[in-house]
Amino acid sequence: MSNEAIAQLFLELADLTDYVGDSPFKSRAYRQAARVLETLQTPIETLAEGGADALETIPGIGEAIAEKILAYLHTGVIPKREQLLQQVPHGILEVMAVPGIGAKTARQLHEQLGVSDLQSLRKALLSGVADAVLGAKKRERLLRLVELKHKAQRRTPLGFALPRGRELLQAIQQLEGVGNALLGGSVRRMQEDVGDLDYLVATAQPERVLEAFLQLPQIAEVYSQGANRAQVFLSDGLQVDLKTVPSQSWGAGMLYITGSKAHSIRLRQRAIEQGLKLNEYGVWRGTDCLASETEDAMYTALGLPWIPPPLREDSGELEAAEQGRLPELVRLEQVRGDLQSHSTWSDGFNTLEELAQTAVVLGYEYLAITDHAHMLGDQSDPMTAFEQRTRAIEQLNEQLGGRPYLINAIEVNILADGTLFAPEKLLRGAQLVLAGVHDHHGLPAEQMTQRLIRALEHPAVDILAHPTGRRYGKRPPNDADWEQIFTRARVLGKAVEINGYPTRMDPPTPIARLLVESGAWIALGTDAHAARDLQAMELAVGLAQRAWATPERILNTRSRDALLQWLRDRRNAS
């Protein structure tokens, strides 16, 4: 049990009490109890072991509150809260959570307009009928808040959320009173898409830091503010949650703010099994805090090694940690080059020279120029354009002295029947061939499976690109027998791409995990169509980490000579 979680229940109990018109003294007592519980560091379960008398020694916790805490700890519910929930419209709590809507206004909105949840509130605000209750000015502000909340329910691709998150992190780190600051949550776990940005701040002055945070120019609207946390929205609707902890609880806070929820639940269960308690302030034995300052110490107190954030999904990481089987995940600095990029020779925005310059800045040994075969020059004679580009790449390699070395590669479309849309002579002339699906998405799984396997079996194909074909906001992943496809790739000695382009992040984590487990070779690519897109390698690596990938089977961790030798050996074997 998180102290914050039970504090939230008492805040809701206060709102329900106000809504039904019960004594305002009760609701004030519930809110006072919530403030106390929110900042209480010792786990409430530990303090409750002494019974009601022990709880009543906590300032702000009286006999009635103590009874409710004990009831919740024993049964999982607060009976009074459950009783009041039966008397109010379903969803009214989320209406009252909107700043500016108190119990009286919520009751008027329900009785006069039928508002009972955020959806019906949004409808009333959009239509203008809420003016009769709220007035036009207040309706406009509430509509803005509700629209931001509605927009925040849509998940944002990691590639778009990560730079926004880091920009705001820099601003938070500069606030007076901030010790440490961390961007946690699904961003730290490198999840392909995120619901919000979660920040942790270590400070001895939480009120001062929160007030300064709320004044940052990036903040468009404040949704809620408590004793040690705030929820706000950025101008684009991205939701931001910030939590403060004392400096001595930094490691515990990191673990708490990073999640995932499933991983955290498993850790709490493990703590209980060992006679311990785990909360956002530390690992506890009774009232003694065993660990809190670092994540390493937190895991050690639970009898585990530190678990990398991308693995924290309750997908076998605790069992692997117990057995000493945690993988040495691939790291960004181990990547020596990018195996998918596009220049102005097809649909890219930058020249070969500009791509090469960016690769130099990134410290790459090589960069595969994988322009689309079907976009090279006049399609009645694509070989002429390919040969011209080949000469341009060779000349640039001479000028650069092979740093980076540009690989004369090509990306070819896989047709619906699994054949490749490019002349055989062109395919044989390329140093590296990626094959990917770019049309006829959504075929039946069996047909898509055979389509991809047939493409892999073509002697010229080295890498299966963006295997599931997903694009955020455009199309879901294609369905196929991925285990069969990846196994065939391994048998053939071919590679499958983990694609870090922000709107792709392909394949999704569960399928990427199957890829790693198959033992097939893996190629990391950004699918860059502009020089700046080469920065997306961080996303490809993050997705590979979530799939438990180690560097041994990743082509990009090889030196230039080793990669070129792999290509020659593979071609000779075909």
C-alpha positions in Angstrom: 0.0 0.0 0.0 1.3 3.4 -1.0 0.6 6.1 1.5 -0.3 8.3 -1.4 -2.9 5.8 -2.6 -4.8 5.8 0.7 -4.5 9.6 0.9 -6.2 9.8 -2.5 -9.1 7.6 -1.1 -9.6 10.1 1.7 -9.6 13.0 -0.7 -12.3 11.2 -2.7 -14.2 10.5 0.5 -14.1 14.3 1.2 -15.5 15.1 -2.2 -18.3 12.5 -1.8 -19.2 13.9 1.6 -19.5 17.4 0.2 -21.6 16.1 -2.8 -24.2 14.4 -0.6 -24.4 17.4 1.7 -23.0 15.7 4.8 -21.2 17.7 7.6 -18.4 20.0 6.2 -16.5 19.2 9.4 -16.2 15.6 8.2 -14.9 16.5 4.8 -12.3 18.9 6.3 -11.2 16.0 8.6 -10.8 13.7 5.6 -8.8 16.3 3.7 -6.6 16.9 6.7 -6.0 13.2 7.0 -5.1 13.0 3.3 -2.5 15.7 3.7 -1.0 13.9 6.6 -0.9 10.5 4.9 0.5 12.1 1.7 3.6 13.3 3.5 4.0 10.4 5.9 7.1 8.5 5.1 6.7 5.4 7.3 4.4 2.8 5.6 0.9 3.2 7.0 0.6 -0.6 7.3 3.6 -0.5 9.8 2.0 2.2 11.9 -1.3 0.4 11.8 0.2 -2.7 13.4 -0.2 -0.9 16.7 -3.9 -0.7 16.1 -6.2 2.4 16.4 -4.3 3.8 19.4 -1.1 3.9 17.4 -2.7 5.6 14.5 -4.4 8.2 16.7 -0.9 9.4 17.8 -0.4 10.7 14.3 -1.4 14.4 14.2 -4.6 14.8 12.2 -5.7 11.2 12.6 -8.6 10.8 15.0 -10.6 7.8 16.1 -13.0 7.8 13.1 -10.2 8.2 10.6 -8.1 5.5 12.3 -11.1 3.1 12.0 -11.4 3.8 8.3 -7.6 3.2 7.7 -7.8 -0.1 9.6 -10.9 -1.1 7.7 -9.1 -0.4 4.4 -6.0 -2.3 5.3 -8.0 -5.3 6.4 -10.7 -5.4 3.7 -9.4 -3.3 0.8 -12.3 -0.9 1.1 -13.4 2.1 3.2 -17.1 1.2 4.0 -18.2 4.8 4.2 -16.7 5.6 0.8 -18.4 2.6 -0.7 -21.7 3.7 0.9 -21.4 7.2 -0.5 -20.5 5.9 -4.0 -23.9 4.2 -4.1 -25.6 7.6 -3.5 -23.9 9.6 -6.3 -23.8 9.4 -10.1 -21.2 7.0 -11.5 -18.2 9.1 -12.6 -19.0 12.1 -10.5 -15.6 11.9 -8.8 -13.8 12.6 -12.1 -16.1 15.6 -12.6 -15.2 17.0 -9.2 -11.5 16.4 -9.9 -11.7 19.1 -12.6 -10.3 22.3 -11.0 -13.1 24.8 -10.5 -15.9 22.2 -10.1 -16.8 21.8 -6.5 -19.5 19.6 -5.0 -22.2 22.3 -5.4 -21.4 22.9 -9.1 -21.1 19.2 -9.8 -24.5 18.6 -8.3 -26.0 21.4 -10.3 -24.5 20.1 -13.5 -25.9 16.7 -12.8 -29.4 17.8 -11.8 -29.8 20.4 -14.6 -27.8 18.9 -17.4 -27.3 15.2 -16.6 -23.5 15.5 -16.3 -22.2 12.4 -14.5 -18.7 11.9 -15.9 -16.0 13.6 -18.0 -17.6 12.6 -21.2 -20.9 14.1 -20.5 -19.2 17.2 -18.9 -17.2 17.7 -22.1 -20.4 17.4 -24.2 -22.2 20.0 -22.1 -19.2 22.4 -22.2 -18.8 22.0 -26.0 -22.5 22.6 -26.7 -22.6 25.7 -24.5 -25.6 24.5 -22.4 -23.4 24.6 -19.4 -23.4 28.4 -19.6 -26.7 28.4 -17.6 -24.8 26.8 -14.6 -21.3 28.1 -15.0 -21.4 31.3 -17.0 -19.6 31.7 -20.3 -16.2 32.7 -18.9 -16.0 29.8 -16.5 -17.3 27.4 -19.1 -14.5 28.4 -21.5 -11.8 27.8 -18.9 -13.3 24.4 -17.9 -13.6 23.4 -21.5 -10.0 24.1 -22.0 -9.1 21.9 -19.0 -11.4 19.1 -20.1 -10.1 19.2 -23.6 -6.6 18.9 -22.4 -7.6 16.0 -20.2 -9.3 14.4 -23.1 -6.3 14.9 -25.4 -4.0 13.5 -22.7 -5.8 10.2 -22.8 -4.3 9.6 -26.2 -0.9 8.1 -26.0 2.1 9.9 -27.5 4.9 8.1 -29.4 8.1 8.0 -27.4 10.0 9.8 -30.1 7.8 12.9 -29.7 7.5 12.7 -25.9 11.2 12.2 -25.1 12.5 15.5 -26.4 9.7 17.4 -24.8 10.3 15.6 -21.5 14.0 16.4 -21.5 13.4 20.0 -22.3 11.1 20.3 -19.3 13.6 18.3 -17.1 16.3 20.9 -17.8 13.9 23.6 -16.7 13.0 21.7 -13.5 16.7 21.1 -12.7 17.3 24.8 -12.6 14.5 25.6 -10.1 15.7 26.8 -6.7 15.5 24.2 -4.1 15.8 21.2 -6.5 18.5 18.7 -5.5 18.0 15.9 -8.0 15.5 15.6 -10.8 14.5 12.6 -12.9 12.2 11.9 -15.9 10.7 8.6 -15.0 7.6 6.6 -15.9 7.2 5.0 -19.3 9.8 7.3 -20.8 12.5 6.0 -18.5 11.4 2.4 -19.4 11.6 3.4 -23.1 8.1 2.3 -23.8 7.1 2.9 -27.4 4.3 5.3 -26.4 3.6 7.2 -23.3 0.5 8.5 -21.5 2.2 11.3 -19.6 5.5 12.6 -18.3 6.4 11.6 -14.8 9.0 13.6 -12.9 10.7 13.1 -9.5 12.4 15.9 -7.6 14.4 15.5 -4.4 14.1 18.6 -2.2 13.9 19.9 1.3 11.5 22.6 0.2 8.6 20.8 -1.6 6.1 23.7 -1.4 8.7 26.2 -2.8 9.7 23.8 -5.7 6.0 23.1 -6.6 5.1 26.8 -6.7 8.1 27.5 -9.0 7.3 24.5 -11.2 3.8 25.8 -11.7 5.2 29.1 -13.0 7.3 27.6 -15.7 6.4 28.9 -19.2 5.9 25.4 -20.6 2.9 24.8 -18.2 -0.4 25.6 -19.9 -2.8 24.6 -17.2 -2.6 23.4 -13.6 -5.0 20.5 -13.0 -4.2 19.6 -9.4 -1.7 20.4 -6.6 -1.0 18.7 -3.3 1.5 18.8 -0.6 4.2 17.0 -2.6 2.9 16.6 -6.1 1.2 18.5 -9.0 -0.5 17.5 -12.2 -0.3 19.9 -15.1 -0.7 20.1 -18.9 1.7 21.4 -21.5 0.3 23.5 -24.4 0.1 20.4 -26.7 -2.0 18.6 -24.1 0.7 16.3 -22.8 0.0 15.6 -19.1 2.8 16.1 -16.6 3.0 14.7 -13.1 5.6 15.9 -10.7 6.3 14.3 -7.3 8.8 15.5 -4.6 10.6 13.4 -2.0 13.2 14.2 0.6 16.8 13.7 -0.6 17.2 10.6 1.6 14.4 8.9 -0.3 15.7 9.6 -3.7 16.3 5.9 -4.7 12.9 4.9 -3.4 11.3 7.7 -5.3 13.1 6.7 -8.5 11.8 3.1 -8.2 8.3 4.4 -7.4 8.1 6.9 -10.2 9.6 4.6 -12.9 7.2 1.7 -12.5 5.7 -0.2 -14.2 2.7 -0.7 -12.0 3.0 -4.5 -12.5 6.7 -4.5 -11.6 6.0 -2.4 -8.5 3.2 -4.7 -7.4 5.6 -7.7 -7.7 8.2 -5.9 -5.6 5.7 -5.0 -2.9 4.6 -8.6 -2.8 8.2 -9.7 -2.5 8.7 -7.3 0.4 5.7 -8.6 2.2 6.9 -12.2 1.8 10.2 -11.2 3.5 8.4 -9.4 6.4 9.2 -6.0 4.9 7.3 -3.0 3.6 8.0 -1.1 0.4 6.7 2.4 -0.4 7.8 5.5 -2.2 10.1 6.4 0.7 12.0 3.2 1.2 12.2 -0.4 2.2 11.1 -0.8 5.8 11.3 -3.4 8.6 8.8 -2.0 11.1 9.7 1.6 11.6 13.3 1.1 10.5 14.2 2.2 7.0 16.6 -0.4 5.5 17.2 1.4 2.1 16.0 4.5 0.4 18.9 6.6 -1.0 19.6 4.6 -4.2 17.8 2.2 -6.5 20.7 -0.2 -6.0 20.1 -0.2 -2.3 16.4 -0.7 -2.7 16.8 -3.8 -4.9 19.6 -5.1 -2.6 17.3 -4.8 0.4 14.8 -7.0 -1.4 17.5 -9.6 -2.3 17.8 -8.6 -6.0 20.3 -7.0 -8.3 19.4 -3.7 -9.9 17.0 -4.3 -12.8 17.3 -2.0 -15.8 14.2 0.2 -16.3 13.4 -1.1 -19.8 12.9 -4.6 -18.3 10.5 -3.5 -15.5 7.3 -4.9 -16.9 6.7 -8.0 -14.9 7.7 -10.1 -17.9 10.1 -12.4 -16.2 12.7 -9.9 -15.0 12.3 -10.7 -11.3 12.7 -14.4 -11.9 15.8 -13.7 -14.1 17.2 -11.4 -11.4 16.7 -14.1 -8.7 18.5 -16.6 -10.9 21.3 -14.3 -12.0 20.1 -14.4 -15.6 19.5 -10.7 -16.2 20.9 -9.9 -19.7 23.7 -7.4 -20.3 21.6 -5.2 -22.5 22.9 -3.5 -25.6 23.8 0.1 -25.0 23.7 3.1 -27.3 27.4 3.6 -27.2 28.0 0.1 -28.5 26.2 1.0 -31.8 28.8 1.6 -34.5 26.5 2.6 -37.4 23.0 2.9 -38.7 21.6 0.3 -41.1 18.7 2.2 -42.6 18.8 5.8 -44.0 17.4 7.6 -47.1 19.0 10.4 -49.1 17.8 12.8 -51.8 18.4 10.0 -54.3 14.9 8.7 -53.2 12.6 10.3 -50.6 15.1 11.7 -48.2 15.6 15.4 -47.4 19.4 15.4 -47.1 22.2 14.7 -49.5 24.8 11.9 -49.0 27.3 14.5 -47.8 24.9 15.8 -45.2 24.0 12.4 -43.9 27.7 11.5 -43.7 28.5 14.7 -41.7 25.8 13.8 -39.2 27.2 10.3 -38.9 30.6 11.8 -38.2 29.1 13.8 -35.3 27.5 10.6 -34.0 30.9 8.8 -34.1 29.7 6.2 -36.6 32.0 3.9 -38.5 29.5 3.3 -41.2 26.1 4.3 -42.5 23.9 2.3 -44.8 22.3 4.4 -47.5 19.1 2.4 -48.2 17.2 4.5 -50.7 14.0 3.0 -52.1 14.6 1.0 -55.2 11.3 2.0 -56.7 12.1 5.7 -56.3 15.5 5.6 -58.0 15.3 7.7 -61.2 13.1 6.7 -64.1 11.5 3.3 -63.3 11.8 2.3 -66.9 15.6 2.2 -66.2 16.3 2.2 -62.4 19.8 0.7 -63.0 21.1 3.9 -64.4 20.2 5.9 -61.3 21.5 3.1 -59.1 24.8 3.1 -60.9 25.0 6.9 -60.7 24.4 6.8 -56.9 26.9 4.0 -56.6 29.6 6.2 -58.1 28.6 9.1 -55.9 28.9 6.9 -52.8 32.3 5.6 -53.9 33.6 9.1 -54.6 32.3 10.3 -51.2 33.9 7.3 -49.4 37.3 8.2 -51.0 36.9 11.9 -49.9 36.0 10.9 -46.4 38.7 8.2 -46.1 36.1 5.7 -45.0 35.0 7.7 -41.9 32.2 7.0 -41.9 32.0 4.4 -44.6 28.8 4.7 -46.6 27.3 1.3 -47.5 25.8 1.2 -51.0 22.5 -0.3 -49.9 18.9 -0.4 -51.1 15.5 -0.9 -49.6 13.1 -2.9 -51.8 9.4 -3.3 -51.5 7.9 -6.7 -50.8 4.9 -7.2 -53.1 1.8 -9.0 -51.9 3.0 -12.4 -53.2 6.4 -12.0 -51.5 8.3 -11.1 -54.6 10.6 -8.1 -54.7 9.9 -4.9 -56.7 13.4 -4.4 -58.2 15.5 -5.8 -61.0 17.7 -8.7 -60.1 20.7 -6.9 -61.4 20.1 -4.0 -59.0 19.6 -6.3 -56.1 22.9 -8.2 -56.8 24.7 -4.9 -57.2 23.8 -3.5 -53.8 26.2 -4.2 -50.9 23.2 -4.6 -48.5 19.5 -5.2 -49.3 16.6 -4.4 -46.9 13.2 -5.7 -47.9 10.0 -4.3 -46.3 6.3 -4.2 -46.7 5.0 -0.7 -47.9 1.6 -1.6 -49.3 -1.1 -4.3 -49.1 -1.1 -4.1 -45.3 -3.7 -6.1 -43.3 -3.5 -9.3 -45.2 -4.6 -12.5 -43.4 -2.0 -13.7 -41.0 -1.1 -16.9 -42.9 -0.8 -14.9 -46.2 1.4 -12.3 -44.5 3.5 -15.0 -43.0 4.2 -16.6 -46.3 4.8 -13.2 -48.0 7.5 -12.3 -45.6 9.2 -15.7 -45.6 9.3 -15.8 -49.4 11.0 -12.4 -49.3 13.5 -13.6 -46.7 14.3 -16.6 -48.9 15.4 -14.4 -51.8 19.2 -14.8 -52.0 19.8 -11.0 -52.2 17.9 -10.0 -49.1 20.0 -9.4 -46.0 17.5 -7.7 -43.6 13.7 -7.7 -43.2 12.9 -4.1 -42.5 10.2 -2.8 -40.1 8.6 -6.2 -39.9 5.1 -5.5 -38.7 4.6 -2.3 -40.7 3.0 -0.4 -37.9 2.7 3.4 -38.0 1.3 5.4 -35.1 -2.0 7.1 -36.0 -2.0 5.4 -39.4 -2.1 1.6 -39.1 -1.7 -1.1 -36.5 0.9 -3.9 -36.8 0.3 -6.5 -39.4 -0.7 -9.9 -38.1 1.6 -12.9 -38.9 3.2 -15.9 -37.3 6.2 -14.0 -36.1 7.9 -17.0 -34.4 7.8 -18.9 -37.8 9.2 -15.8 -39.6 12.0 -15.1 -37.2 13.0 -18.8 -37.0 13.2 -18.9 -40.8 15.4 -15.7 -40.7 17.7 -17.4 -38.2 18.0 -20.6 -40.3 18.7 -18.5 -43.4 21.3 -16.4 -41.6 19.3 -13.2 -42.3 18.6 -10.3 -40.0 15.4 -8.6 -38.9 15.3 -4.9 -38.2 14.3 -3.2 -35.0 13.2 0.2 -36.4 13.5 3.3 -34.2 11.7 5.8 -36.5 9.5 7.8 -34.1 6.2 6.9 -35.8 7.2 3.3 -36.2 9.1 1.8 -33.2 8.7 -1.5 -34.9 8.2 -4.3 -34.0 6.2 -3.7 -30.8 7.9 -5.0 -27.6 6.2 -8.4 -27.3 7.1 -9.2 -31.0 10.6 -7.8 -30.6 11.0 -10.1 -27.6 10.1 -13.0 -29.8 12.7 -11.8 -32.3 15.4 -11.8 -29.6 14.4 -15.2 -28.3 14.5 -16.7 -31.9 18.2 -16.1 -32.1 18.0 -14.4 -35.4 20.4 -11.6 -36.3 19.1 -8.1 -35.5 19.8 -4.9 -37.3 19.1 -1.5 -35.7 17.9 1.2 -38.0 16.4 4.7 -37.7 14.8 4.7 -41.1 16.1 8.2 -41.3 14.6 10.4 -44.0 16.5 13.5 -42.8 19.9 13.8 -41.1 18.3 14.7 -37.8 16.4 11.4 -37.8 19.7 9.6 -37.2 19.3 10.6 -33.6 16.4 8.1 -33.4 19.0 5.3 -32.9 18.3 5.9 -29.2 14.7 4.8 -29.7 15.8 1.6 -31.6 18.2 0.8 -28.8 15.5 1.4 -26.2 13.2 -0.9 -28.0 15.9 -3.5 -28.3 16.5 -3.2 -24.5 12.8 -3.8 -23.8 13.2 -6.9 -25.9 16.1 -8.1 -23.7 18.6 -7.8 -26.6 22.3 -8.2 -25.9 25.0 -6.9 -28.3 26.2 -10.3 -29.5 23.4 -10.8 -32.1 23.1 -7.2 -33.2 24.9 -6.4 -36.5 25.4 -2.7 -35.7 27.7 -3.5 -32.7 30.2 -5.0 -35.2 33.0 -3.1 -36.6 32.9 -2.0 -40.2 35.2 -4.8 -41.4 33.3 -7.4 -39.4 29.9 -6.2 -40.8 31.2 -6.2 -44.4 32.6 -9.7 -43.8 29.2 -10.8 -42.5 27.6 -9.5 -45.6 30.1 -11.3 -47.9 29.8 -14.6 -45.9 26.0 -14.4 -46.1 26.0 -13.7 -49.8 28.4 -16.6 -50.4 26.3 -18.9 -48.3 23.3 -18.1 -50.5 
